[in-house]
Amino acid sequence: MQTAEIVAIGSELLTPTKTDTNSLWLTELLNEIGIEVKLKTIVGDDEMRLEETLRDALDRSDIVITTGGLGPTEDDITRRVTARALELKLEFREDLLEDLRERFRSFGYEMPEKNRQQAFVIEGAEVLPNPNGSAAGMMAEKGGKILAVLPGPPRESRPMFVNHVLPRLRESAGTISVRRRSIMVSGLGESKLDELIAPIYTQYSNPVTATLFSRTEVEVQLTATAPTSEKADALNAELTEQISEKLGIAVFSTNGETMEEVVGRLLKERGETLATAESCTGGLVGERITEIPGASEYFLEGVITYSNEAKTRLLGVPADLISANGAVSAQVAEAMARGARERAETDYAVSITGIAGPEGGTGEKPVGTVFVGYAGPDETMSMRFNLPGDRHLIRWRASQAALDLLRRQILKRG
Amino acid sequence: MQTAEIVAIGSELLTPTKTDTNSLWLTELLNEIGIEVKLKTIVGDDEMRLEETLRDALDRSDIVITTGGLGPTEDDITRRVTARALELKLEFREDLLEDLRERFRSFGYEMPEKNRQQAFVIEGAEVLPNPNGSAAGMMAEKGGKILAVLPGPPRESRPMFVNHVLPRLRESAGTISVRRRSIMVSGLGESKLDELIAPIYTQYSNPVTATLFSRTEVEVQLTATAPTSEKADALNAELTEQISEKLGIAVFSTNGETMEEVVGRLLKERGETLATAESCTGGLVGERITEIPGASEYFLEGVITYSNEAKTRLLGVPADLISANGAVSAQVAEAMARGARERAETDYAVSITGIAGPEGGTGEKPVGTVFVGYAGPDETMSMRFNLPGDRHLIRWRASQAALDLLRRQILKRG
C-alpha cells in the first residue's frame, strides 16, 4: 500500500482560529484509491522548517502533497522551497506569464509586477492549470516519489487535484481500493452496542470495524480493502447487513443520511406532515428539519414556547397542568405534542421540554432532564431522558432524541 | 521569543472526518504568554514516524506539546515513544497504579489489567494528574527543552495544560506577551470597510491588523506584542477605540461577544422582551437566541410559520396579503413581525421570510432573496437582502441580518 503525507503551508494556519481542512477531502480521495495518509504537517511561512519537513516527507513516503503558499507575495515560499527540497532549479515559463497577463486582462486589469513570480516552476515539473485562480500548481517526480504542489483555497486546489493529480496517482497506486461505510445507531448505549455486535465483527479482519461515539449517536465505521471499489463495497455491504439485522430499529442510517434526512424521507414517502413544539431547544428541531431542501413538503409549522404563557396560548396546554406538574414534565410534553398536532392539523407532532442549564436544575429534575413528547394518529406518549453535557450538547441531544422518537414511531406504524 | 511545536497523535486524526483541534486552544494559550507555534504535526499510531517527528521537534523548538495516545491499548504508543525520543527510560510508578485502581473502584469496577501500562512514566518527568480520566500526563525537561505529554480528549488535556504546564512555561517564557482582540463588524462590505479603516490601522505596526471575512460578518483582528499583557491590551484598546469610532454602529462587538449575546445583553439591560417569526430559517433565530443561558428572561416565544396557512393562523397575516405580494415580500415580513409582537405582547419581534434554495427562486426573487422584518414600540419596518451562498449559508446570513437589524433598532431607541 502506498503512503502519502500532506503538508499545509501558511502562517495563518498556525493561529488559534484557523487550521488546515484541505487534508480532510484529500485524505478521503487518497484512501479511495488505496493510498494511506501517514502524517500531516502544518507549517508557517518558515523556509527552514518547510524545507526540513519536505525532505523528511519525501524520504519517508511515496507521495507528498502540499497546499498553500503559491500566491504572489513575499510570504509565498512554496515554489522556491519545494524546488530546494527536491534539489531542482526553478525555471521561468514565458507561456505561464502570458496566461497570467491574459487572466488579469480578462478582468480588466494590468497584471501587477509581483505576480510575475507565479510564472516560475520546478524544472521538469508538470504544470497544473488553475481555472479558479492565478496560482498554477505543479507535479514533480524524483527518485520514484511524487510531489504535488497545490494552492490553498479548496475551490482552486480540489479541482486541480481531482483532474490532474488523482489520475496520475491512480496509475501508480495499482489495484487496491479502500472504502468506508458507516452504520449510524441511536438509542443504544456503548457497552450494550458492543456486546451485541462484537461477536459479529470480530469474525472479520476485512472490513476493519471501529466504533466511534459522538454527541448522541454511535457510528460503527467499516473500512474494507479490496482490488476494486466494487469488491470493497461488497465486503462492507455484507457486514453492514449482518450488523443492521442484529441491531434492528436502532440503526437509523447506513448510507450517510443524517437523522433529519431520514425523518424527512420517511415523511415524504408516506405523504405525511409534521409540526414541532419546542421549549428548551428553542427552535433547534425546526432548524434541523428545515435545513433539508424540500422540507416544506412535510413540515408545516413549529412553535417555540419558551414561556409558560406561550405553552398555554399557542398549544392549549392547561395552566393548571403546568402548575401541578411543572413545565418540565411528561404531562406537559404530551400536552404540547397533542396541542401542536391538533392546531397544525398534521399527522405527527414532536415536543421537547427540559432543563438545558447551566441554571434551573433541582434535586428531582437536575440539569439535563428532558421530556420528549410524541403525538400521532394512534397515540400520544412521552419519554424522559437524563442527558449529559453542557447546555449546547444537552440541547443537541434532546433534538436528536425527539427526531429518533418520531422515526421509531413512524416505522412502528409500518 | 520562544517557539513551540504541537504533535497530535492518533490514527483517527488521519481519517477523512476527524482532525486535531486541541492545537487551536493550545495555540491561543501559548500565544498569550508570548510563545509562538511554529509547526503542527498530526501523526498516526506509527512508532517510527512519531519518534522522528518528536526528535526533529525537540531539535528545532523550545517547547514540544503532544496530545493523545496515552490510553491503555496497544495503539497507545505515546509513553514509550516520547521516552525514546528523549533517550530516557520509562519507570513504573506504584503510586500511579494505586491511583488507577482507586479510580476504577470508585466507579464500582475492578481495574482491567491492560490499564497497568498507564502507570509507566518517563524517568524524572513530572506527573500531571488527570481528574477527568485515567491517563496521567507528563512534563519532562532535557537540554533546556520542555516536553509536555497530554491526553487526547480536551476535557482532560485542557485543565491539565492550564493548571500544570502553563505556569511552568510562563516562568521560562520571560517578558513577552502577545494579545489578540477582535472588532466584529456587521452590515459593511469588505472594500467599504477597508477604505474606512486602512488610513487608521496602517499607522500602527503594533498591533498588527488582519481583516478576516466569515459568513456575514467581518472580523478586524488586532495582535499586539508588549512586555506585559496589560501593555499589550492597552495597545489593542487604543486602536480598537479609533476603529470603533470610525465604524460606529456597524461594530457589534469588541470583547468576544457573539451577535446573539449582544442582542441578549441589550434586551436584559433594558428589561425588554422579544418574539420571533421565522419562515425560511425554520427556527434558527430562536435556536441562536436560546443558546445563551438565561435567555428566558427576554425571549418569550417564537413561531416557525413554514406554510402560508400557519402565517395566517399563528401571526394573523391576511391570506390576501400573501396572495397579492407573495409569501416572500416586504409586506408579509412586516405583517409577520407585527403579528408576532402583538400576540406575544413583547417589546420587539423580528421576522424572516425568504428563498433559501436550492429550488424556489424566480427571476424577480432569485434564491437568496430574504426579507427581514422588525416590529418595535415606535415602528414596523423591513429590509430586503440578496444573500450569497448555499442553503445553509443563506439561512445563517438571514438569521444574522435579523439579529443585526434588531440590535441597530434597539440602539437607535437609546
HADDOCK unambig.tbl for C-alpha pairs under 7 A between the chains (distance, minus, plus):
assign (segid A and resid 14 and name CA) (segid B and resid 37 and name CA) 6.43 0.50 0.50
assign (segid A and resid 15 and name CA) (segid B and resid 27 and name CA) 6.50 0.50 0.50
assign (segid A and resid 16 and name CA) (segid B and resid 24 and name CA) 4.49 0.50 0.50
assign (segid A and resid 16 and name CA) (segid B and resid 25 and name CA) 6.15 0.50 0.50
assign (segid A and resid 16 and name CA) (segid B and resid 27 and name CA) 5.29 0.50 0.50
assign (segid A and resid 16 and name CA) (segid B and resid 28 and name CA) 4.93 0.50 0.50
assign (segid A and resid 17 and name CA) (segid B and resid 24 and name CA) 6.36 0.50 0.50
assign (segid A and resid 24 and name CA) (segid B and resid 16 and name CA) 4.51 0.50 0.50
assign (segid A and resid 24 and name CA) (segid B and resid 17 and name CA) 6.39 0.50 0.50
assign (segid A and resid 25 and name CA) (segid B and resid 16 and name CA) 6.16 0.50 0.50
assign (segid A and resid 27 and name CA) (segid B and resid 15 and name CA) 6.50 0.50 0.50
assign (segid A and resid 27 and name CA) (segid B and resid 16 and name CA) 5.29 0.50 0.50
assign (segid A and resid 28 and name CA) (segid B and resid 16 and name CA) 4.92 0.50 0.50
assign (segid A and resid 37 and name CA) (segid B and resid 14 and name CA) 6.43 0.50 0.50
assign (segid A and resid 38 and name CA) (segid B and resid 43 and name CA) 6.57 0.50 0.50
assign (segid A and resid 38 and name CA) (segid B and resid 44 and name CA) 6.36 0.50 0.50
assign (segid A and resid 39 and name CA) (segid B and resid 42 and name CA) 5.75 0.50 0.50
assign (segid A and resid 39 and name CA) (segid B and resid 43 and name CA) 4.79 0.50 0.50
assign (segid A and resid 39 and name CA) (segid B and resid 44 and name CA) 6.78 0.50 0.50
assign (segid A and resid 40 and name CA) (segid B and resid 41 and name CA) 5.70 0.50 0.50
assign (segid A and resid 40 and name CA) (segid B and resid 42 and name CA) 4.96 0.50 0.50
assign (segid A and resid 40 and name CA) (segid B and resid 43 and name CA) 6.56 0.50 0.50
assign (segid A and resid 41 and name CA) (segid B and resid 40 and name CA) 5.69 0.50 0.50
assign (segid A and resid 41 and name CA) (segid B and resid 41 and name CA) 4.44 0.50 0.50
assign (segid A and resid 41 and name CA) (segid B and resid 42 and name CA) 6.27 0.50 0.50
assign (segid A and resid 42 and name CA) (segid B and resid 39 and name CA) 5.73 0.50 0.50
assign (segid A and resid 42 and name CA) (segid B and resid 40 and name CA) 4.96 0.50 0.50
assign (segid A and resid 42 and name CA) (segid B and resid 41 and name CA) 6.27 0.50 0.50
assign (segid A and resid 43 and name CA) (segid B and resid 38 and name CA) 6.58 0.50 0.50
assign (segid A and resid 43 and name CA) (segid B and resid 39 and name CA) 4.79 0.50 0.50
assign (segid A and resid 43 and name CA) (segid B and resid 40 and name CA) 6.57 0.50 0.50
assign (segid A and resid 44 and name CA) (segid B and resid 38 and name CA) 6.36 0.50 0.50
assign (segid A and resid 44 and name CA) (segid B and resid 39 and name CA) 6.78 0.50 0.50
assign (segid A and resid 281 and name CA) (segid B and resid 287 and name CA) 6.68 0.50 0.50
assign (segid A and resid 282 and name CA) (segid B and resid 286 and name CA) 5.34 0.50 0.50
assign (segid A and resid 282 and name CA) (segid B and resid 287 and name CA) 4.75 0.50 0.50
assign (segid A and resid 282 and name CA) (segid B and resid 290 and name CA) 5.54 0.50 0.50
assign (segid A and resid 283 and name CA) (segid B and resid 283 and name CA) 4.17 0.50 0.50
assign (segid A and resid 283 and name CA) (segid B and resid 284 and name CA) 6.20 0.50 0.50
assign (segid A and resid 283 and name CA) (segid B and resid 286 and name CA) 5.24 0.50 0.50
assign (segid A and resid 283 and name CA) (segid B and resid 287 and name CA) 4.70 0.50 0.50
assign (segid A and resid 284 and name CA) (segid B and resid 283 and name CA) 6.19 0.50 0.50
assign (segid A and resid 284 and name CA) (segid B and resid 284 and name CA) 6.58 0.50 0.50
assign (segid A and resid 284 and name CA) (segid B and resid 287 and name CA) 5.17 0.50 0.50
assign (segid A and resid 286 and name CA) (segid B and resid 282 and name CA) 5.34 0.50 0.50
assign (segid A and resid 286 and name CA) (segid B and resid 283 and name CA) 5.25 0.50 0.50
assign (segid A and resid 287 and name CA) (segid B and resid 281 and name CA) 6.69 0.50 0.50
assign (segid A and resid 287 and name CA) (segid B and resid 282 and name CA) 4.74 0.50 0.50
assign (segid A and resid 287 and name CA) (segid B and resid 283 and name CA) 4.68 0.50 0.50
assign (segid A and resid 287 and name CA) (segid B and resid 284 and name CA) 5.17 0.50 0.50
assign (segid A and resid 290 and name CA) (segid B and resid 282 and name CA) 5.55 0.50 0.50
assign (segid A and resid 291 and name CA) (segid B and resid 392 and name CA) 6.79 0.50 0.50
assign (segid A and resid 293 and name CA) (segid B and resid 358 and name CA) 6.84 0.50 0.50
assign (segid A and resid 296 and name CA) (segid B and resid 306 and name CA) 6.61 0.50 0.50
assign (segid A and resid 300 and name CA) (segid B and resid 306 and name CA) 5.30 0.50 0.50
assign (segid A and resid 300 and name CA) (segid B and resid 307 and name CA) 5.12 0.50 0.50
assign (segid A and resid 301 and name CA) (segid B and resid 304 and name CA) 5.28 0.50 0.50
assign (segid A and resid 301 and name CA) (segid B and resid 305 and name CA) 4.94 0.50 0.50
assign (segid A and resid 301 and name CA) (segid B and resid 306 and name CA) 5.21 0.50 0.50
assign (segid A and resid 301 and name CA) (segid B and resid 307 and name CA) 6.51 0.50 0.50
assign (segid A and resid 301 and name CA) (segid B and resid 310 and name CA) 6.38 0.50 0.50
assign (segid A and resid 302 and name CA) (segid B and resid 303 and name CA) 5.86 0.50 0.50
assign (segid A and resid 302 and name CA) (segid B and resid 304 and name CA) 4.67 0.50 0.50
assign (segid A and resid 302 and name CA) (segid B and resid 305 and name CA) 6.67 0.50 0.50
assign (segid A and resid 303 and name CA) (segid B and resid 302 and name CA) 5.86 0.50 0.50
assign (segid A and resid 303 and name CA) (segid B and resid 303 and name CA) 4.41 0.50 0.50
assign (segid A and resid 303 and name CA) (segid B and resid 304 and name CA) 5.85 0.50 0.50
assign (segid A and resid 304 and name CA) (segid B and resid 301 and name CA) 5.27 0.50 0.50
assign (segid A and resid 304 and name CA) (segid B and resid 302 and name CA) 4.66 0.50 0.50
assign (segid A and resid 304 and name CA) (segid B and resid 303 and name CA) 5.85 0.50 0.50
assign (segid A and resid 305 and name CA) (segid B and resid 301 and name CA) 4.93 0.50 0.50
assign (segid A and resid 305 and name CA) (segid B and resid 302 and name CA) 6.66 0.50 0.50
assign (segid A and resid 306 and name CA) (segid B and resid 296 and name CA) 6.60 0.50 0.50
assign (segid A and resid 306 and name CA) (segid B and resid 300 and name CA) 5.31 0.50 0.50
assign (segid A and resid 306 and name CA) (segid B and resid 301 and name CA) 5.22 0.50 0.50
assign (segid A and resid 307 and name CA) (segid B and resid 300 and name CA) 5.13 0.50 0.50
assign (segid A and resid 307 and name CA) (segid B and resid 301 and name CA) 6.54 0.50 0.50
assign (segid A and resid 310 and name CA) (segid B and resid 301 and name CA) 6.39 0.50 0.50
assign (segid A and resid 358 and name CA) (segid B and resid 293 and name CA) 6.85 0.50 0.50
assign (segid A and resid 392 and name CA) (segid B and resid 291 and name CA) 6.78 0.50 0.50
